Amino acid sequence: MFASTDPEMRDDVHEWPSRPGGWQTLQLAHGMWEDEYLFALVGWTGMPACIADVSDSSVALVTGLRTNGRRWQAWLLNLDNAAALLVEEPEDVDDVSLWTTTPEFEEAIRHKRAELDAEVPTDVEGALLWASAAGFQAAVQRSRIEELLRARKTLVEEPFDALVDELGFPEVAKFSPEP
Protein backbone atom coordinates (compact mmCIF):
# COMPACT_ATOMS: atom_id res chain seq x y z
CA MET A 1 0.00 0.00 0.00
CA PHE A 2 2.76 2.44 0.86
CA ALA A 3 5.19 1.23 -1.81
CA SER A 4 4.51 4.25 -4.01
CA THR A 5 4.96 6.80 -1.24
CA ASP A 6 7.94 9.04 -0.66
CA PRO A 7 10.89 6.91 0.60
CA GLU A 8 11.28 9.24 3.58
CA MET A 9 7.66 8.58 4.57
CA ARG A 10 8.09 4.81 4.20
CA ASP A 11 10.72 4.95 6.95
CA ASP A 12 7.97 6.19 9.28
CA VAL A 13 5.49 3.41 8.40
CA HIS A 14 5.93 -0.02 9.96
CA GLU A 15 3.80 -3.03 9.03
CA TRP A 16 2.56 -5.36 11.73
CA PRO A 17 1.95 -8.98 10.71
CA SER A 18 -0.91 -9.18 8.21
CA ARG A 19 -4.18 -10.91 8.99
CA PRO A 20 -5.80 -13.43 6.64
CA GLY A 21 -7.99 -11.83 3.99
CA GLY A 22 -5.60 -8.95 3.36
CA TRP A 23 -6.31 -7.09 6.60
CA GLN A 24 -3.29 -5.09 7.57
CA THR A 25 -2.16 -3.08 10.59
CA LEU A 26 0.30 -0.26 10.11
CA GLN A 27 2.12 1.78 12.70
CA LEU A 28 2.88 5.34 11.65
CA ALA A 29 5.28 7.78 13.26
CA HIS A 30 3.88 10.49 15.50
CA GLY A 31 2.17 13.32 13.68
CA MET A 32 1.75 11.54 10.33
CA TRP A 33 -1.97 10.78 10.57
CA GLU A 34 -4.74 13.25 9.87
CA ASP A 35 -8.43 12.48 10.46
CA GLU A 36 -9.35 12.96 6.79
CA TYR A 37 -6.95 10.15 5.83
CA LEU A 38 -9.40 7.64 7.29
CA PHE A 39 -12.08 8.76 4.82
CA ALA A 40 -9.55 8.56 1.99
CA LEU A 41 -8.44 5.07 3.07
CA VAL A 42 -12.02 3.77 3.16
CA GLY A 43 -12.69 5.34 -0.24
CA TRP A 44 -9.51 3.87 -1.71
CA THR A 45 -10.02 0.33 -0.37
CA GLY A 46 -13.81 0.22 -0.48
CA MET A 47 -13.65 -1.44 2.95
CA PRO A 48 -14.16 -0.27 6.53
CA ALA A 49 -10.98 0.93 8.24
CA CYS A 50 -9.94 1.65 11.79
CA ILE A 51 -7.18 3.71 13.38
CA ALA A 52 -5.88 4.01 16.90
CA ASP A 53 -4.37 7.37 17.75
CA VAL A 54 -1.95 6.34 20.50
CA SER A 55 -0.62 8.73 23.12
CA ASP A 56 2.67 7.51 24.61
CA SER A 57 1.40 3.90 24.56
CA SER A 58 -0.79 4.75 27.57
CA VAL A 59 -4.13 5.52 25.90
CA ALA A 60 -5.59 5.43 22.41
CA LEU A 61 -8.58 6.94 20.70
CA VAL A 62 -9.81 4.22 18.36
CA THR A 63 -11.88 5.38 15.37
CA GLY A 64 -13.57 3.08 12.89
CA LEU A 65 -15.21 4.21 9.67
CA ARG A 66 -17.67 2.21 7.60
CA THR A 67 -18.09 2.58 3.85
CA ASN A 68 -21.37 4.44 4.43
CA GLY A 69 -19.47 7.19 6.25
CA ARG A 70 -20.63 6.21 9.73
CA ARG A 71 -17.92 6.21 12.33
CA TRP A 72 -17.45 5.07 15.89
CA GLN A 73 -14.92 6.03 18.49
CA ALA A 74 -13.81 4.60 21.80
CA TRP A 75 -11.04 5.23 24.28
CA LEU A 76 -8.87 2.18 24.81
CA LEU A 77 -6.63 1.32 27.69
CA ASN A 78 -7.21 3.14 30.89
CA LEU A 79 -10.11 5.53 31.05
CA ASP A 80 -8.30 7.40 33.84
CA ASN A 81 -5.56 8.39 31.38
CA ALA A 82 -8.17 9.39 28.79
CA ALA A 83 -10.03 11.43 31.42
CA ALA A 84 -6.82 13.24 32.37
CA LEU A 85 -6.29 14.13 28.71
CA LEU A 86 -9.86 15.33 28.25
CA VAL A 87 -10.58 17.18 31.47
CA GLU A 88 -10.94 20.88 30.86
CA GLU A 89 -8.85 23.21 32.93
CA PRO A 90 -10.65 26.10 34.56
CA GLU A 91 -10.20 29.49 32.92
CA ASP A 92 -8.74 30.99 36.08
CA VAL A 93 -5.80 28.52 36.20
CA ASP A 94 -2.47 30.20 35.56
CA ASP A 95 -0.24 27.15 36.07
CA VAL A 96 -1.64 23.83 34.86
CA SER A 97 1.07 21.88 36.68
CA LEU A 98 -0.17 23.28 40.00
CA TRP A 99 -3.81 22.61 39.15
CA THR A 100 -3.10 18.93 38.43
CA THR A 101 -2.11 18.45 42.07
CA THR A 102 -5.38 19.77 43.49
CA PRO A 103 -8.42 17.87 44.78
CA GLU A 104 -10.47 19.78 42.18
CA PHE A 105 -8.41 18.21 39.41
CA GLU A 106 -8.92 14.74 40.89
CA GLU A 107 -12.66 15.38 41.11
CA ALA A 108 -12.73 16.58 37.48
CA ILE A 109 -10.96 13.36 36.42
CA ARG A 110 -13.44 11.20 38.39
CA HIS A 111 -16.34 13.03 36.74
CA LYS A 112 -14.85 12.71 33.21
CA ARG A 113 -13.99 9.04 33.79
CA ALA A 114 -17.60 8.37 34.82
CA GLU A 115 -18.77 10.03 31.60
CA LEU A 116 -16.37 7.90 29.53
CA ASP A 117 -17.38 4.74 31.37
CA ALA A 118 -21.07 5.47 30.69
CA GLU A 119 -20.25 5.72 26.96
CA VAL A 120 -18.64 2.25 26.78
CA PRO A 121 -21.85 0.32 25.88
CA THR A 122 -22.50 2.77 23.01
CA ASP A 123 -18.86 2.48 21.94
CA VAL A 124 -19.18 -1.31 21.90
CA GLU A 125 -22.31 -1.10 19.74
CA GLY A 126 -20.47 1.13 17.26
CA ALA A 127 -17.54 -1.28 17.18
CA LEU A 128 -19.86 -4.23 16.53
CA LEU A 129 -21.60 -2.41 13.67
CA TRP A 130 -18.21 -1.53 12.20
CA ALA A 131 -16.99 -5.14 12.42
CA SER A 132 -20.24 -6.37 10.87
CA ALA A 133 -19.79 -3.94 7.96
CA ALA A 134 -16.33 -5.42 7.48
CA GLY A 135 -17.90 -8.88 7.31
CA PHE A 136 -17.02 -10.08 10.80
CA GLN A 137 -19.03 -10.97 13.87
CA ALA A 138 -18.06 -14.54 14.62
CA ALA A 139 -18.63 -15.36 18.30
CA VAL A 140 -18.29 -11.75 19.39
CA GLN A 141 -18.65 -11.38 23.14
CA ARG A 142 -19.95 -7.93 23.99
CA SER A 143 -18.73 -8.30 27.59
CA ARG A 144 -15.18 -9.04 26.45
CA ILE A 145 -15.12 -5.91 24.27
CA GLU A 146 -16.44 -3.81 27.19
CA GLU A 147 -13.73 -5.33 29.36
CA LEU A 148 -11.05 -4.34 26.84
CA LEU A 149 -12.36 -0.78 26.63
CA ARG A 150 -12.28 -0.52 30.42
CA ALA A 151 -8.90 -2.24 30.87
CA ARG A 152 -6.11 -0.67 32.88
CA LYS A 153 -2.99 -1.90 31.19
CA THR A 154 0.39 -0.28 30.72
CA LEU A 155 0.77 -0.48 26.92
CA VAL A 156 -2.05 0.09 24.44
CA GLU A 157 -0.73 -1.92 21.50
CA GLU A 158 -1.67 -5.35 22.91
CA PRO A 159 -5.26 -4.41 23.85
CA PHE A 160 -5.72 -2.90 20.38
CA ASP A 161 -4.75 -6.22 18.76
CA ALA A 162 -7.03 -8.03 21.23
CA LEU A 163 -9.91 -5.66 20.37
CA VAL A 164 -9.55 -6.41 16.67
CA ASP A 165 -9.40 -10.14 17.46
CA GLU A 166 -12.50 -9.93 19.67
CA LEU A 167 -14.41 -8.11 16.92
CA GLY A 168 -14.09 -11.30 14.88
CA PHE A 169 -11.23 -10.45 12.53
CA PRO A 170 -8.98 -13.37 11.63
CA GLU A 171 -6.08 -13.61 14.02
CA VAL A 172 -2.54 -12.89 12.87
CA ALA A 173 -0.98 -16.08 11.56
CA LYS A 174 1.64 -17.35 13.94
CA PHE A 175 5.08 -17.80 12.41
CA SER A 176 6.29 -21.35 12.45
CA PRO A 177 9.65 -22.22 10.91
CA GLU A 178 9.61 -25.04 8.42
CA PRO A 179 11.18 -28.27 9.71
FENBEL-V774562 format. One record per residue. RES is the residue in one small letter. PSI is psi as a letter, one per 30 degrees, with the letter a starting at -180 (999 if undefined). OMEGA is omega in whole degrees, 0 to 359 (NA if undefined). Layout:
<<RES,PSI,OMEGA> <RES,PSI,OMEGA>>
This chain:
<<m,e,182> <f,g,182> <a,e,183> <s,g,181> <t,l,177> <d,k,181> <p,e,178> <e,e,179> <m,e,181> <r,f,178> <d,f,182> <d,g,180> <v,k,181> <h,k,179> <e,k,169> <w,l,178> <p,k,180> <s,l,175> <r,l,177> <p,k,180> <g,g,178> <g,g,179> <w,k,188> <q,k,174> <t,k,179> <l,k,175> <q,k,181> <l,k,179> <a,l,180> <h,k,174> <g,g,182> <m,f,188> <w,k,174> <e,k,184> <d,e,182> <e,f,178> <y,e,180> <l,e,177> <f,e,179> <a,e,180> <l,e,178> <v,e,178> <g,e,182> <w,e,184> <t,f,185> <g,g,182> <m,l,174> <p,l,178> <a,l,183> <c,k,175> <i,l,173> <a,j,177> <d,j,189> <v,k,177> <s,j,178> <d,h,180> <s,g,184> <s,f,179> <v,l,178> <a,k,170> <l,j,182> <v,k,179> <t,k,175> <g,k,179> <l,k,176> <r,l,182> <t,f,178> <n,g,178> <g,f,178> <r,k,183> <r,l,174> <w,l,177> <q,k,176> <a,k,173> <w,k,183> <l,k,172> <l,i,171> <n,i,179> <l,f,176> <d,e,178> <n,e,179> <a,e,179> <a,e,179> <a,e,178> <l,e,188> <l,f,184> <v,k,182> <e,k,178> <e,k,178> <p,l,182> <e,f,183> <d,g,180> <v,k,178> <d,e,183> <d,j,183> <v,e,181> <s,e,176> <l,e,180> <w,e,183> <t,f,178> <t,g,184> <t,l,174> <p,e,179> <e,e,177> <f,e,179> <e,e,178> <e,e,178> <a,e,178> <i,e,179> <r,e,180> <h,e,181> <k,e,179> <r,e,178> <a,e,176> <e,e,180> <l,e,180> <d,e,179> <a,f,180> <e,f,185> <v,e,179> <p,e,177> <t,e,178> <d,e,178> <v,e,179> <e,e,177> <g,e,179> <a,e,180> <l,e,177> <l,e,178> <w,e,180> <a,e,178> <s,e,178> <a,f,177> <a,f,178> <g,g,183> <f,k,173> <q,g,185> <a,j,173> <a,h,179> <v,k,178> <q,j,181> <r,e,183> <s,e,179> <r,e,179> <i,e,176> <e,e,179> <e,e,179> <l,e,181> <l,f,179> <r,g,184> <a,l,174> <r,i,180> <k,l,181> <t,f,180> <l,k,187> <v,f,186> <e,e,180> <e,e,177> <p,e,177> <f,e,176> <d,e,180> <a,e,178> <l,e,180> <v,e,176> <d,e,183> <e,f,178> <l,g,173> <g,g,178> <f,k,179> <p,k,181> <e,l,177> <v,k,178> <a,k,178> <k,k,179> <f,k,174> <s,j,180> <p,k,179> <e,k,180> <p,999,NA>>
